[in-house]
Structure formats: structure tokens, C-alpha cells
Amino acid sequence: MPDIRERVEEDKGILKKIQSFIPGFRGYRRKEDLRDADRMLRMQLADRLGLQRRGLEECRGTLVQSYGSKELDVIGGLINQFKKVEGVVTHAEMGYSGIAADIQIKEDELDQLYEFDASMLDHIASISASIDSLKNSLMAADEQTSYKDLMNIKARVNAFEDQFSRRMNVIQGTEV
């Protein structure tokens, strides 16, 4: 995956380039660029989560046609959880810290925040594989396997949500 931080650096306009030469403003400009890169990465994470949610919605349609009522309840809950996690990722904290904040977010911590968010792509890949497995088990009308697949997806989404919610505490070193 290309590093968005490099792209943000390459695509600076003339005003941003001038700002990077002003003493005292250079660090501010760099931090803002890191925050922008992280925001773009989180938007991609949210988009990919949305794509996986739509895959689950397709599975729900298959279940409706086959009258799998037990799985319908579970898949409806999963779809709602996906929507919630998409919102959390979209509106996550961007590493701002005020002038007199208790904990200051430094440039290296913003880099860590970006790396942390980039690592979440692996979680989405595993969720995607689980949804593909669910689709296959639904097509085969294998009720036992499809229920196991649903539970696997639920566990993976829970893991994603837990990991993502810890991101700022991990970066700030405040997690206990």
C-alpha cells in the first residue's frame, strides 16, 4: 500500500511550501500534513469497512431467500455493528493537542498514529476473508458452517473495534 504521508508531502501547494520555511511554523505544517495523511487513511479504512458491510448485506439477502431466521438476527446485528465502527473510524481523534494540553502529541507520535491506523488494514483483510467464507457456506446452504462463519466475523469485527479504540492511549503511552 502506498504511504499517503509521502503523497501529501509531494502534493504541497505553493502556500504550504512557503509555510514550511517560516521558523516556528515548519513543525506546525509538518504535523498538519501528518494529520491530513492519517485522516485520508482513516477514510480509506471506513470505506473498506463499508464495502465489507455491503458484502454482509448481500449475505442477508441470501438468507432471506433461504429463510435462515437464526442467522438473520445475527447478521442484522453485525451490519449495525459495522455501521457503528465505520462511524468511529471516520470520526476518530486526529492527534490534536492544545497549547496547554495535559499530554502533547508530537510529530513522532503522529507518525505512530498513522502506522497504527495502517496496520488496521490487516484486520479488514481478515474480515473480508471471513465474509467470503460466509458467502460460500450460504451458497452451499450449510447452516452450521454459515453460523460459525457469522461468529468468526463477529469476533473479527470486535477485535478491530477494540484495537482501534485503544489507538490514542497506545500512542500517548497512557494505556494501563
C-alpha positions in Angstrom: 0.0 0.0 0.0 1.4 3.4 -0.9 2.3 5.7 2.0 -0.1 8.6 2.0 2.3 10.7 4.0 4.6 10.8 1.0 1.8 11.8 -1.3 0.8 14.6 1.0 4.4 15.8 1.1 4.7 15.7 -2.7 1.4 17.5 -3.4 2.1 20.6 -1.3 0.9 23.8 -2.9 3.0 26.9 -3.0 1.5 28.3 0.2 2.3 25.2 2.2 5.8 25.1 0.8 6.4 28.7 1.9 5.0 27.9 5.3 7.5 25.1 5.7 10.3 27.7 5.5 9.0 30.0 8.2 10.8 29.4 11.5 8.3 28.1 14.2 5.8 27.3 11.5 7.6 24.4 9.9 6.8 21.9 12.7 3.2 23.0 12.7 3.0 22.5 8.9 4.5 19.0 9.2 2.1 18.0 12.0 -0.9 19.2 9.9 0.3 17.2 6.9 0.7 14.1 9.1 -2.9 14.6 10.4 -4.2 15.0 6.9 -2.5 11.8 5.8 -3.9 9.9 8.8 -7.4 11.4 8.1 -7.1 10.2 4.5 -6.0 6.7 5.6 -8.9 6.5 8.1 -11.4 7.5 5.3 -10.0 4.5 3.3 -10.4 2.3 6.3 -14.0 3.4 6.7 -14.7 2.9 3.0 -13.3 -0.6 3.2 -15.4 -1.4 6.2 -18.4 -0.1 4.3 -17.5 -2.4 1.4 -17.4 -5.4 3.9 -20.8 -4.3 5.3 -22.3 -4.3 1.9 -21.0 -7.9 1.5 -22.8 -8.8 4.7 -26.0 -7.1 3.4 -25.7 -9.4 0.3 -25.4 -12.4 2.6 -28.5 -11.2 4.4 -30.4 -11.1 1.1 -29.3 -14.7 0.5 -30.5 -15.7 4.0 -33.9 -14.0 3.4 -34.4 -16.1 0.3 -33.5 -19.3 2.1 -35.4 -18.5 5.3 -32.4 -18.7 7.6 -34.1 -17.0 10.5 -31.5 -17.8 13.1 -28.7 -16.3 11.1 -30.8 -13.2 10.1 -30.8 -11.9 13.7 -27.0 -12.3 13.9 -26.3 -10.8 10.5 -28.6 -7.8 11.3 -26.6 -7.1 14.5 -23.4 -7.4 12.6 -24.5 -4.9 10.0 -25.4 -2.5 12.7 -22.0 -3.0 14.4 -20.2 -2.4 11.1 -22.1 0.9 10.7 -21.1 1.9 14.2 -17.4 1.0 13.7 -17.4 2.9 10.3 -18.6 6.0 12.2 -16.0 5.5 14.9 -13.2 5.2 12.3 -14.5 8.2 10.3 -14.7 10.5 13.2 -11.7 9.2 15.3 -9.4 11.6 17.1 -6.7 13.0 14.9 -3.9 13.6 17.4 -4.6 17.3 18.1 -3.3 18.7 21.4 -3.8 22.2 22.6 -1.2 24.6 23.8 -1.7 23.7 27.4 -2.8 20.1 27.0 -2.1 17.5 29.6 -0.4 15.3 27.0 1.2 16.9 24.0 1.1 14.9 20.7 4.5 15.2 19.0 5.4 14.6 15.4 6.8 11.1 16.0 3.6 10.2 17.8 1.6 11.4 14.8 3.7 9.1 12.7 3.0 6.2 15.1 -0.7 7.1 14.8 -0.5 6.8 11.0 1.3 3.4 11.3 -1.2 2.2 13.8 -4.1 3.1 11.5 -2.3 1.5 8.5 -2.0 -1.8 10.5 -5.8 -1.9 10.8 -5.9 -2.8 7.1 -4.8 -6.3 8.0 -7.9 -6.6 10.3 -10.1 -5.6 7.4 -8.4 -8.2 5.1 -9.2 -10.9 7.6 -12.8 -9.7 7.9 -13.1 -9.8 4.1 -11.9 -13.4 4.0 -14.4 -14.4 6.7 -17.2 -12.7 4.7 -16.1 -14.6 1.6 -16.3 -17.8 3.6 -19.8 -16.9 4.8 -20.9 -16.3 1.2 -19.7 -19.7 0.2 -21.3 -21.5 3.1 -24.6 -19.7 2.4 -24.5 -20.7 -1.2 -23.9 -24.3 -0.2 -26.8 -24.0 2.3 -24.5 -25.2 5.1 -26.3 -23.9 8.1 -23.7 -25.0 10.7 -20.8 -23.6 8.8 -22.6 -20.3 8.0 -23.4 -19.8 11.7 -19.7 -20.5 12.6 -18.7 -18.0 9.8 -21.0 -15.4 11.3 -19.5 -15.9 14.8 -16.0 -15.6 13.2 -16.9 -12.3 11.5 -18.4 -11.0 14.8 -15.2 -11.9 16.6 -13.0 -10.2 14.0 -15.1 -7.0 14.0 -15.0 -6.9 17.8 -11.2 -7.3 17.6 -11.0 -4.5 15.1 -13.2 -2.2 17.2 -11.2 -3.0 20.4 -7.9 -2.4 18.8 -9.0 0.8 17.1 -10.5 2.2 20.3 -7.1 1.8 22.0 -5.2 3.7 19.4 -4.8 7.1 21.1 -4.0 5.5 24.5 -1.3 3.4 22.9 0.3 6.3 21.0 0.2 8.6 24.1 1.6 5.9 26.3 -1.3 6.2 28.7 -2.8 2.8 28.4 -2.9 0.9 31.7 
